[in-house]
Amino acid sequence: MTEDAVNLAAHLGSDTVEIYIQGEPELHPEMVTVLADRCRTTGLDVISVHPYVFGWEHLLFSNYSRQRAWAQRRFVQYLEICAATGADAYVSHGPPRHHAVDSDGMPSRRYIDIMRDLVSEATAHSVRYCLENVSYGLVRAPDDFHAHRDLISDLGFVVDFKSAWKAGFRPVDFLTSELIPDVHHTQVSFRDDGRYGLGASSPTAAVEDADIYIALQVAVPHVLEIEATAVDQVADSLAAVRKGLAS
């Protein structure tokens, strides 16, 4: 459960977390209160709030006004969760490409206008709207970061390692000196036999992927994404990263 993950992160020595809301049942005020209280009592700093993937965000770009109005209310609810937990960033997956491009493959004027409105709404709530690179979206390459920054003022970015790899790039390609000022943080995944998020599998294991350590040397906050069926695997993954950074 998300609230239990807060305690686990603190137990393993983390000082910062991103809260990933796992669906509609976790949007209730009672649940948000529990999350905020857990973070306060454990001393964890909430760096950002992230909505569940393939949920509702694409409806912000829908042509159907009723869907857009519903999605806009949901978006504001997430901004209120940011305020309740102390997060200063909202991390968006963005819409699928077909919701955002013209026939020539370029970002549509409608998409740009909606993005500007979302950034403005977030700013009004003292939150930075950050777009994450995703392999199926309009922002999948470093050049897409550049283009969006030129089109949409005050837009922030989050660099997702696994999405960079899926699109054929290294995570560090998104962390150039020119782009770093607009990168709020990274989401660090692991690779193992073509899968993502597994990390180390024993106390003596090491994360051999040099891409990870090169990117972790860049001076932006890093949030580790670790998929595991056992607490021991989470601890081993954190230990391996710490060992690698120290060597």
Residue pairs with C-beta under 8 A, 6 or more apart in sequence:
2 19
2 20
2 21
2 22
2 26
2 35
3 31
3 34
3 35
3 38
5 17
6 17
6 35
6 38
6 39
6 42
6 44
7 38
7 42
8 231
8 234
9 17
9 42
9 44
10 42
10 43
10 44
12 234
12 235
12 238
13 238
14 44
14 238
15 43
15 44
15 45
16 44
16 45
16 46
16 47
16 221
16 223
17 39
17 44
17 45
17 46
17 47
17 223
18 46
18 47
18 48
18 49
18 50
18 91
18 185
18 187
18 223
19 35
19 39
19 46
19 48
19 49
19 50
19 81
19 85
19 87
20 50
20 52
21 27
21 49
21 50
21 51
21 52
21 78
21 81
22 52
23 52
23 55
25 31
27 74
27 77
27 81
32 81
32 84
32 85
33 84
35 84
35 85
36 84
36 85
36 86
38 44
39 45
39 46
39 85
39 86
45 86
46 85
46 86
46 87
47 87
47 88
47 89
47 184
47 185
47 221
47 223
48 82
48 87
48 88
48 89
48 90
48 91
48 130
48 158
48 184
48 185
48 223
49 78
49 81
49 82
49 85
49 87
49 89
49 90
49 91
50 90
50 91
51 57
51 78
51 91
51 92
51 93
53 93
56 70
56 71
56 74
57 71
57 75
57 92
57 93
57 94
57 95
58 95
58 96
58 99
59 67
59 68
59 70
59 71
60 68
60 71
60 72
60 75
60 95
60 114
60 118
61 68
61 95
61 99
61 100
61 110
61 111
61 114
62 68
62 71
62 99
75 118
75 121
76 121
76 125
78 90
79 90
79 121
79 122
79 125
79 127
80 125
81 87
82 88
82 89
82 90
82 125
82 127
83 125
83 126
83 127
87 127
88 126
88 127
88 128
89 127
89 128
89 129
89 130
89 156
89 158
89 184
89 185
90 122
90 127
90 128
90 129
90 130
91 130
91 132
91 158
91 184
92 118
92 129
92 130
92 131
92 132
93 132
93 134
93 137
94 100
94 131
94 132
94 134
94 137
94 138
94 139
95 111
95 137
95 138
96 136
96 137
97 136
97 137
97 138
99 111
100 107
100 108
100 111
100 137
100 138
101 107
101 108
101 111
101 138
102 108
107 138
107 147
107 148
107 151
111 138
112 151
112 152
115 131
115 148
115 151
115 152
115 155
116 152
116 153
118 129
119 129
119 152
119 153
119 154
119 155
121 129
122 128
122 129
123 129
123 154
128 154
128 156
128 184
129 154
129 155
129 156
130 155
130 156
130 157
130 158
130 184
131 139
131 148
131 155
131 156
131 157
131 158
132 139
132 157
132 158
132 159
132 160
132 163
132 187
133 139
133 140
133 141
133 144
133 145
133 157
133 158
133 159
133 160
133 163
133 164
133 167
133 174
134 140
134 160
134 163
135 163
135 166
135 167
138 144
138 148
139 145
139 148
139 157
140 163
140 167
141 167
141 169
142 169
142 173
142 174
142 176
142 179
145 157
145 174
145 179
145 182
146 178
146 179
148 155
148 157
149 155
149 157
149 179
149 182
155 182
156 182
156 183
156 184
157 174
157 179
157 182
157 183
157 184
158 183
158 184
158 185
158 186
158 187
159 171
159 174
159 175
159 183
159 185
159 186
159 187
159 215
159 220
160 186
160 187
160 189
161 171
161 186
161 187
161 188
161 189
161 196
161 211
161 212
161 215
161 225
162 189
162 191
162 196
162 197
162 225
164 170
164 171
164 173
164 174
165 171
165 191
165 196
165 211
170 211
170 214
170 215
171 186
171 188
171 211
171 212
171 214
171 215
172 211
172 214
172 215
172 218
174 183
175 183
175 186
175 215
175 218
175 220
180 218
180 219
180 220
183 220
184 220
184 221
185 220
185 221
185 222
185 223
186 215
186 218
186 220
186 221
186 222
186 223
187 223
187 225
188 212
188 215
188 216
188 222
188 223
188 224
188 225
188 241
189 196
189 197
189 225
190 196
190 197
190 198
190 199
190 200
190 207
190 209
190 212
190 226
190 237
191 209
192 198
192 199
196 227
197 225
197 226
197 227
198 227
198 228
198 233
198 237
199 207
199 226
199 228
199 233
199 234
199 236
199 237
199 240
199 241
200 206
200 207
200 233
200 236
200 237
200 239
200 240
201 233
201 236
202 236
203 235
203 236
203 239
205 236
205 240
206 240
206 243
206 244
207 213
207 237
207 240
207 241
207 244
212 241
212 244
213 244
213 245
215 222
216 222
216 241
216 245
224 237
224 238
224 241
226 233
226 234
226 237
226 238
228 234
228 237
